[in-house]
Amino acid sequence: MIQPTTLQFLKALKKNNNREWFEKNRPKYESAKQEYLQFVTQVLDGMKLKDKSLLNLEPKQCVFRINRDVRFSKNKDPYKTNFGASFSKGAKKIDCAGYYFHLEPGACFIGGGLWMPMAPELKKLRQEIDYCFKEFKGIVNEKKFKNNYGGLSETDKLVRPPKGYELDNPAIEFLKLKNFVATTEITDAEVLDKNLVKKVIACFESMSPLIHFINKAIDL
């Protein structure tokens, strides 16, 4: 289980995002980090029974570093104020579709998919959706997927059809997408609930057909 102390640490870090404070509170960070890794391990163990593409994945390959890369950012805060974990067959080295869990006080969510694919991958995915629209439509309209996520995110969606596609294409609203992700927000109370691992696995499982469709389309 995620403990209140982990959320409390992240809240305090948001108010004191500097190296001096962080080093003074490093024991609290190490404790929270270890607790989060244990949670990730439980989720991964459960998902390996449901998605064989994750069999070679190790828990430490899923968890993101808390240090921020500030080289090209106006925001020079040295630390992230969340714990994130990505579960995909490419770990964090290959850009492929996968599952994601975000732990941040007041902004926790479960999700996954493929975020901002590069042009070659985006072209392949759009082509697969166009060719196999009946299959894709069935995936995103499946009852459990709809209940958990509602639908795909429309962030950065194109206003006009992408090059090579007509407005009357049955799949046009999906072909306009630049991101193929879905998320569902969860409360801090749900994060602290003993059934969190079970809930995350159930949400991930309902997304599994989408993950496999995307990775098949981009040859991964």
Backbone hydrogen bonds in HBPLUS format (Angstrom, degrees):
<---DONOR---> <-ACCEPTOR-->    atom                        ^
c    i                          cat <-CA-CA->   ^        H-A-AA   ^      H-
h    n   atom  resd res      DA  || num        DHA   H-A  angle D-A-AA Bond
n    s   type  num  typ     dist DA aas  dist angle  dist       angle   num
A0006-THR N   A0003-GLN O   3.00 MM   3  5.62 143.9  2.14 115.9 124.7     1
A0008-GLN N   A0004-PRO O   2.88 MM   4  6.12 156.5  1.93 152.8 160.6     2
A0009-PHE N   A0005-THR O   2.92 MM   4  6.08 148.1  2.03 138.5 146.0     3
A0010-LEU N   A0006-THR O   3.16 MM   4  6.46 161.6  2.20 146.6 150.5     4
A0011-LYS N   A0007-LEU O   2.95 MM   4  6.19 152.9  2.03 148.6 156.2     5
A0012-ALA N   A0008-GLN O   2.99 MM   4  6.16 158.9  2.03 146.5 152.0     6
A0013-LEU N   A0009-PHE O   2.86 MM   4  6.08 151.5  1.94 148.7 157.3     7
A0014-LYS N   A0010-LEU O   3.10 MM   4  6.26 147.8  2.21 139.5 146.8     8
A0015-LYS N   A0012-ALA O   3.13 MM   3  5.23 127.8  2.42  96.4 109.5     9
A0016-ASN N   A0012-ALA O   2.98 MM   4  6.16 127.2  2.27 139.4 154.5    10
A0016-ASN N   A0013-LEU O   3.13 MM   3  4.89 133.1  2.36  90.8 104.0    11
A0018-ASN N   A0016-ASN O   2.82 MM   2  5.76 128.6  2.09 113.1  97.1    12
A0022-PHE N   A0018-ASN O   3.08 MM   4  6.24 163.9  2.11 151.2 156.4    13
A0023-GLU N   A0019-ARG O   2.91 MM   4  6.03 165.7  1.93 152.7 155.2    14
A0024-LYS N   A0020-GLU O   3.18 MM   4  6.39 154.5  2.25 144.3 151.2    15
A0025-ASN N   A0021-TRP O   3.01 MM   4  6.23 138.1  2.19 143.6 155.5    16
A0025-ASN N   A0022-PHE O   3.05 MM   3  5.07 126.0  2.35  94.2 108.8    17
A0026-ARG N   A0023-GLU O   3.37 MM   3  4.89 168.6  2.38  98.6  99.2    18
A0028-LYS N   A0025-ASN O   3.03 MM   3  5.46 123.7  2.36 110.3 123.7    19
A0029-TYR N   A0025-ASN O   3.12 MM   4  6.50 153.5  2.19 148.9 157.1    20
A0029-TYR N   A0026-ARG O   2.99 MM   3  4.86 112.0  2.47  94.3 111.3    21
A0030-GLU N   A0026-ARG O   2.80 MM   4  6.07 165.6  1.82 165.5 168.0    22
A0031-SER N   A0027-PRO O   3.04 MM   4  6.20 153.6  2.12 142.2 149.1    23
A0032-ALA N   A0028-LYS O   2.97 MM   4  6.18 161.6  2.01 147.5 152.5    24
A0033-LYS N   A0029-TYR O   2.75 MM   4  5.91 161.9  1.79 158.2 163.9    25
A0034-GLN N   A0030-GLU O   3.01 MM   4  6.09 159.9  2.05 142.4 147.2    26
A0035-GLU N   A0031-SER O   3.03 MM   4  6.23 155.6  2.10 144.5 151.4    27
A0036-TYR N   A0032-ALA O   2.92 MM   4  6.15 157.4  1.97 148.9 154.9    28
A0037-LEU N   A0033-LYS O   2.92 MM   4  6.17 153.6  1.99 146.8 154.4    29
A0038-GLN N   A0034-GLN O   3.01 MM   4  6.26 150.0  2.10 144.5 152.0    30
A0039-PHE N   A0035-GLU O   3.08 MM   4  6.41 153.0  2.16 144.9 152.0    31
A0040-VAL N   A0036-TYR O   2.88 MM   4  6.18 162.1  1.91 153.0 157.7    32
A0041-THR N   A0037-LEU O   2.88 MM   4  6.06 152.8  1.95 144.8 152.4    33
A0042-GLN N   A0038-GLN O   3.08 MM   4  6.35 153.9  2.15 145.1 150.9    34
A0043-VAL N   A0039-PHE O   3.03 MM   4  6.36 161.3  2.07 154.2 159.2    35
A0044-LEU N   A0040-VAL O   2.84 MM   4  6.01 166.4  1.86 153.8 158.0    36
A0045-ASP N   A0041-THR O   2.89 MM   4  6.02 161.1  1.93 148.0 153.4    37
A0046-GLY N   A0042-GLN O   3.10 MM   4  6.29 156.2  2.16 143.5 149.5    38
A0047-MET N   A0043-VAL O   2.88 MM   4  6.14 153.7  1.95 150.7 158.6    39
A0048-LYS N   A0044-LEU O   2.89 MM   4  6.06 146.3  2.01 151.8 159.6    40
A0049-LEU N   A0046-GLY O   3.33 MM   3  5.63 147.1  2.44 102.2 110.8    41
A0050-LYS N   A0047-MET O   2.88 MM   3  5.05 147.7  1.98 104.7 115.3    42
A0051-ASP N   A0047-MET O   2.71 MM   4  5.79 146.5  1.82 164.1 174.2    43
A0054-LEU N   A0051-ASP O   3.11 MM   3  6.00 169.2  2.12 125.1 128.2    44
A0055-LEU N   A0052-LYS O   3.24 MM   3  5.40 171.1  2.24 113.0 114.5    45
A0057-LEU N   A0054-LEU O   3.00 MM   3  5.32 164.3  2.02 118.9 123.2    46
A0061-GLN N   A0058-GLU O   2.90 MM   3  5.38 143.0  2.03 114.8 126.0    47
A0062-CYS N   A0059-PRO O   2.95 MM   3  5.33 155.4  2.01 111.2 119.3    48
A0086-SER N   A0062-CYS O   2.85 MM  24  4.93 157.3  1.90 139.8 139.3    49
A0064-PHE N   A0084-GLY O   3.15 MM  20  5.68 169.8  2.17 145.3 146.9    50
A0080-LYS N   A0066-ILE O   2.75 MM  14  5.24 167.0  1.76 163.0 167.5    51
A0068-ARG N   A0078-PRO O   2.92 MM  10  5.40 172.9  1.93 134.2 135.5    52
A0073-SER N   A0070-VAL O   3.31 MM   3  5.01 173.3  2.32 104.6 105.8    53
A0083-PHE N   A0103-LEU O   2.92 MM  20  5.07 157.8  1.97 143.6 150.3    54
A0103-LEU N   A0083-PHE O   2.83 MM  20  5.07 166.4  1.85 160.5 163.0    55
A0085-ALA N   A0101-PHE O   3.02 MM  16  5.35 143.4  2.16 152.2 159.7    56
A0101-PHE N   A0085-ALA O   2.95 MM  16  5.35 156.0  2.01 151.7 159.0    57
A0087-PHE N   A0099-TYR O   2.77 MM  12  4.96 167.0  1.79 143.0 147.5    58
A0099-TYR N   A0087-PHE O   2.94 MM  12  4.96 166.9  1.96 138.3 136.9    59
A0091-ALA N   A0088-SER O   2.91 MM   3  5.20 163.3  1.94 118.6 120.7    60
A0093-LYS N   A0090-GLY O   3.11 MM   3  5.95 143.2  2.25 146.5 148.3    61
A0094-ILE N   A0090-GLY O   3.25 MM   4  4.72 144.7  2.38 126.4 131.8    62
A0098-GLY N   A0113-GLY O   3.10 MM  15  5.42 151.5  2.19 136.4 138.4    63
A0113-GLY N   A0098-GLY O   2.80 MM  15  5.42 156.6  1.85 157.4 165.3    64
A0100-TYR N   A0111-GLY O   2.81 MM  11  5.11 160.6  1.85 134.0 129.0    65
A0111-GLY N   A0100-TYR O   2.89 MM  11  5.11 156.6  1.94 161.0 156.6    66
A0102-HIS N   A0109-PHE O   2.96 MM   7  5.27 167.5  1.97 167.8 167.2    67
A0109-PHE N   A0102-HIS O   3.12 MM   7  5.27 152.8  2.20 134.0 141.4    68
A0107-ALA N   A0104-GLU O   2.74 MM   3  5.18 162.4  1.78 145.9 145.7    69
A0186-ILE N   A0108-CYS O   3.03 MM  78  5.54 165.5  2.06 131.7 133.0    70
A0110-ILE N   A0184-THR O   2.96 MM  74  5.39 162.0  1.99 152.7 154.7    71
A0184-THR N   A0110-ILE O   2.78 MM  74  5.39 147.3  1.89 157.6 167.9    72
A0112-GLY N   A0182-ALA O   3.09 MM  70  5.85 131.5  2.34 152.7 165.4    73
A0182-ALA N   A0112-GLY O   3.05 MM  70  5.85 152.3  2.13 159.1 167.1    74
A0114-LEU N   A0180-PHE O   2.88 MM  66  5.16 158.2  1.93 124.2 130.0    75
A0180-PHE N   A0114-LEU O   2.96 MM  66  5.16 168.7  1.97 166.2 162.4    76
A0122-LEU N   A0118-MET O   2.84 MM   4  5.98 162.1  1.87 162.3 167.9    77
A0123-LYS N   A0119-ALA O   2.93 MM   4  6.05 156.0  1.99 151.8 157.4    78
A0124-LYS N   A0120-PRO O   3.13 MM   4  6.39 158.3  2.18 143.0 148.4    79
A0125-LEU N   A0121-GLU O   2.92 MM   4  6.14 160.3  1.96 151.0 156.4    80
A0126-ARG N   A0122-LEU O   2.97 MM   4  6.13 163.9  2.00 149.6 153.8    81
A0127-GLN N   A0123-LYS O   3.03 MM   4  6.19 156.8  2.09 145.6 152.3    82
A0128-GLU N   A0124-LYS O   2.96 MM   4  6.21 152.8  2.03 146.6 153.9    83
A0129-ILE N   A0125-LEU O   2.95 MM   4  6.21 157.7  2.00 151.5 157.3    84
A0130-ASP N   A0126-ARG O   2.93 MM   4  6.13 157.6  1.98 147.8 154.1    85
A0131-TYR N   A0127-GLN O   2.88 MM   4  6.09 162.7  1.91 150.1 154.6    86
A0132-CYS N   A0128-GLU O   2.79 MM   4  5.72 151.5  1.87 144.5 152.9    87
A0136-PHE N   A0132-CYS O   3.02 MM   4  6.30 167.7  2.03 157.6 161.4    88
A0137-LYS N   A0133-PHE O   2.76 MM   4  5.78 167.6  1.77 154.6 158.3    89
A0138-GLY N   A0134-LYS O   3.07 MM   4  6.17 151.5  2.16 139.0 146.6    90
A0139-ILE N   A0135-GLU O   3.10 MM   4  6.41 143.9  2.23 143.7 153.3    91
A0139-ILE N   A0136-PHE O   3.06 MM   3  5.09 121.4  2.42  95.0 109.8    92
A0140-VAL N   A0136-PHE O   3.10 MM   4  6.48 165.2  2.13 161.4 162.0    93
A0141-ASN N   A0137-LYS O   3.00 MM   4  5.97 129.6  2.26 139.8 152.5    94
A0142-GLU N   A0139-ILE O   3.35 MM   3  5.31 161.6  2.39  99.8 105.1    95
A0146-LYS N   A0142-GLU O   2.94 MM   4  6.15 166.0  1.96 163.2 167.7    96
A0147-ASN N   A0143-LYS O   2.85 MM   4  6.05 160.0  1.89 152.7 158.8    97
A0148-ASN N   A0144-LYS O   2.97 MM   4  6.08 153.4  2.04 145.0 151.5    98
A0149-TYR N   A0145-PHE O   2.87 MM   4  5.88 166.4  1.89 155.9 160.0    99
A0150-GLY N   A0146-LYS O   2.78 MM   4  4.36 136.7  1.97 114.4 126.6   100
A0153-SER N   A0181-VAL O   2.79 MM  28  5.75 169.9  1.80 166.3 167.8   101
A0157-LYS N   A0154-GLU O   3.14 MM   3  5.23 152.0  2.22 131.9 126.6   102
A0158-LEU N   A0176-LYS O   2.96 MM  18  4.96 176.7  1.96 139.9 138.9   103
A0165-TYR N   A0162-PRO O   3.16 MM   3  5.94 149.4  2.26 150.3 149.8   104
A0169-ASN N   A0166-GLU O   3.14 MM   3  5.56 163.3  2.17 115.7 118.0   105
A0172-ILE N   A0169-ASN O   2.98 MM   3  5.14 165.8  2.00 123.0 123.1   106
A0174-PHE N   A0171-ALA O   2.95 MM   3  5.58 135.8  2.15 119.6 131.2   107
A0175-LEU N   A0171-ALA O   2.97 MM   4  6.14 150.7  2.05 148.6 157.0   108
A0176-LYS N   A0172-ILE O   3.03 MM   4  6.18 130.5  2.28 144.0 154.2   109
A0177-LEU N   A0174-PHE O   3.13 MM   3  5.44 156.6  2.19 106.4 113.6   110
A0191-VAL N   A0187-THR O   3.06 MM   4  6.40 148.2  2.16 144.7 153.9   111
A0192-LEU N   A0188-ASP O   3.09 MM   4  6.37 145.1  2.22 144.4 152.7   112
A0193-ASP N   A0190-GLU O   3.20 MM   3  5.01 152.3  2.28  96.0 104.3   113
A0196-LEU N   A0193-ASP O   3.19 MM   3  5.61 154.0  2.26 122.4 121.0   114
A0199-LYS N   A0195-ASN O   2.96 MM   4  6.20 156.7  2.02 154.4 161.6   115
A0200-VAL N   A0196-LEU O   2.88 MM   4  6.13 164.5  1.90 162.8 165.9   116
A0201-ILE N   A0197-VAL O   3.00 MM   4  6.18 168.2  2.02 154.3 157.4   117
A0202-ALA N   A0198-LYS O   3.04 MM   4  6.18 157.8  2.09 144.9 151.0   118
A0203-CYS N   A0199-LYS O   3.00 MM   4  6.26 157.6  2.05 149.7 155.5   119
A0204-PHE N   A0200-VAL O   2.85 MM   4  6.09 163.3  1.88 154.8 159.8   120
A0205-GLU N   A0201-ILE O   2.83 MM   4  5.97 158.9  1.87 149.2 155.3   121
A0206-SER N   A0202-ALA O   3.18 MM   4  6.41 149.8  2.28 141.8 148.4   122
A0207-MET N   A0204-PHE O   2.93 MM   3  5.12 140.4  2.09 102.4 114.7   123
A0208-SER N   A0204-PHE O   3.10 MM   4  6.31 119.2  2.49 143.1 159.2   124
A0208-SER N   A0205-GLU O   3.21 MM   3  5.10 148.8  2.31  97.4 106.4   125
A0210-LEU N   A0207-MET O   3.00 MM   3  5.50 124.1  2.33 114.9 128.6   126
A0211-ILE N   A0207-MET O   3.14 MM   4  6.45 158.7  2.19 153.9 160.5   127
A0212-HIS N   A0208-SER O   3.03 MM   4  6.29 165.0  2.05 160.8 163.6   128
A0213-PHE N   A0209-PRO O   2.98 MM   4  6.10 150.1  2.07 141.1 149.6   129
A0214-ILE N   A0210-LEU O   2.98 MM   4  6.19 167.1  2.00 155.1 157.6   130
A0215-ASN N   A0211-ILE O   3.03 MM   4  6.24 169.7  2.04 152.4 155.3   131
A0216-LYS N   A0212-HIS O   2.96 MM   4  5.94 149.8  2.05 140.2 148.2   132
A0217-ALA N   A0213-PHE O   3.03 MM   4  6.21 151.4  2.11 143.3 151.2   133
A0218-ILE N   A0214-ILE O   3.04 MM   4  6.38 148.8  2.14 150.8 158.9   134
A0220-LEU N   A0215-ASN O   2.66 MM   5  4.82 169.9  1.67 158.6 156.3   135
A0219-ASP N   A0216-LYS O   3.28 MM   3  5.08 161.3  2.32 100.6 103.7   136
